[in-house]
Amino acid sequence: MDAGPDTSARLARIEQLLEEGNRLRSQAIALQQEALAVQKSLVDETRANIVKASTVNDQALELQRRGKNAQKVILGIVFVLVIYLSYLLFFRLNLP
């Protein structure tokens, strides 16, 4: 009932396929570990970029606040100058 060479060839082929599968599995695990390391570095870079963006946003908000205050001061000065020039034109100058 033993087929002899045919059975041993099959067993050799099965052993070869199992060894190749184990080799491929270890390569896949190594690739997955490398991909995980790359993903971790990308996550770290993303976190650093979020911190930088937050800092930039805070600085932009501060600039906007200062700009609004400066705008109020400048408009106040312009208003006072218009009032003063109107006073000079209509009340101080003796026009014929």
Sequence and secondary structure as in RCSB ss.txt:
>XXXX:A:sequence
MDAGPDTSARLARIEQLLEEGNRLRSQAIALQQEALAVQKSLVDETRANIVKASTVNDQALELQRRGKNAQKVIL
GIVFVLVIYLSYLLFFRLNLP
>XXXX:A:secstr
   THHHHHHHHHHHHHHHHHHHHHHHHHHHHHHHHHHHHHHHHHHHHHHHHHHHHHHHHHHHHHHHHHHHHHHH
HHHHHHHHHHHHIIIIIS   
